[in-house]
């Protein structure tokens, strides 16, 4: 599935909820399905800078695509990184770097997060794209 197809799927999913409490609950549920990072990857090097809570992100490239794994010590943050991984996981590095990620604004995620969580979201996206950019150059 392409990044834009996954984004559209998420937009459709979130349109089914009437209020933001239901959307938060959905985000928390998504966090429970997160491809968990191996304990050995929970290093300071893999912590995303700029997040209020601790978020570890690991990326590896296999057969030309990037696979992400992550974890967080906060349930809402875990859900947010799970949402981003759902969109960007198993994609070509160039596609990840070029992704606009319009679904974030479309579902109203950034505007319903606290300023520190919103900054964390931006940091997560940035780190995922940095990994993709670095792995694109090693192609």
N, C-alpha and C positions, 0 to 999 in steps of 0.2 A: 504494500500500500504506500502511496506517496505521502509526503508530509502534508500537502494540502487536503488530501482525502481524509487523513487522520484528524486534521484540524476541524474539518467539516463535521466529522463524526462527533467530536467533542462539543462543538457548538450545538448540534442537535440534542445531544445528551443533556446539556445544561439548560436548554430551552424548556425541558420537561419540568423543571423545578419552578415553583411559584415564588419562593423567597430565598434570601441569601443564607438563612440557617440550613435549609435543605441542601443548598449548594456546598456549604462548608462540610456538612455530613458526607456528601458525595466525595469531596476532596479527601477527607479522612479515610474513607473506604478505599479510595485509589491508593493511598499510602500503604495500606495493608497488602496490596498486590505488587508492591515495588520489588524489582529485581535487586535483592539485598547484596551489598558489597561484602566481599570476604573480609573477615576480621583483620587479616594481614594487610588489607588496603586502607584500614582506618588509621591513616597516618596524618601528621600535621601537613604533609605535602598535599594530601588529597582533600583537606578542609577548604571549603569555599570561603574566601575572604569577603566580608561585607554582609554576612548573614548574622542575625541576632542569635539564632540558635546554631548548634554545630551541625553542619551538613558535609558529609564526605561524598565525593564524586570520583569515580574511576572510569576511565575509558580505554578500550582496547580496539585495535583494528584487525579484523580478520576477513580475508577474501574481499578486500576493498570496501567493507562497510564498518561502521563504528558501533560497538556495543557498549552501553553505559550501565553501570550499577551504582547504587547510592544508598545512603542511610542518613537519618537525622535523629536527634534526640527530642524533637518536637513533632507532635502528630500532624499538625497542619502543614508544617514545612515539609514533612515526609510526603504528604499528599501533593504538594506543589511540585516537588522534584519528580515525583512519580508521573505527574501530568506531563511535564517537560520530557521525561524519558520516553513516555508513550509516543510522543510526537517525533522525537529525534532518534530514537533507538533503531538500530539496524538500517541506517540510511548511509548514503554516500557522503563522504566528508564535504564535498563541494555543495551538495544539497543542504546540508546542515548550516554551513557558513552563509549561504544565500537565503536561508529561510527567514521570512518576515515575521512569522509567528503572530499573525493577526488575530488568532483565536483568543489570545490573552485579553485584548481590548474588547473583542466581540462578546465574550462571556462576562465582561466587567470585572475580571479578576483583580487587576491592579488597583482599581478605584475602591474595592471592598476590603483591601488589606490595610493594616496599619502602615504608617510611613516606613517603619523599620523592616517590616515583612516585604513591602513593595520594593525597597532597596535590595533586600535579599533575593527576591525574584529576578531582578535585573542582574545581580551578581551570578546567579545560577545560569541564566541564559548566556551571559558573557563567558563563563568558564566552559560551558559545553561547546560554544563556538570556538573558543581558543584551542581546546583539544582537537576539534575538527580541523581547524586551520593548520595546526602543527602536523596532524596526520595526513592532511591533504598534500603537504609539502614533502612528505616522506614516501609518496606514492611511487 
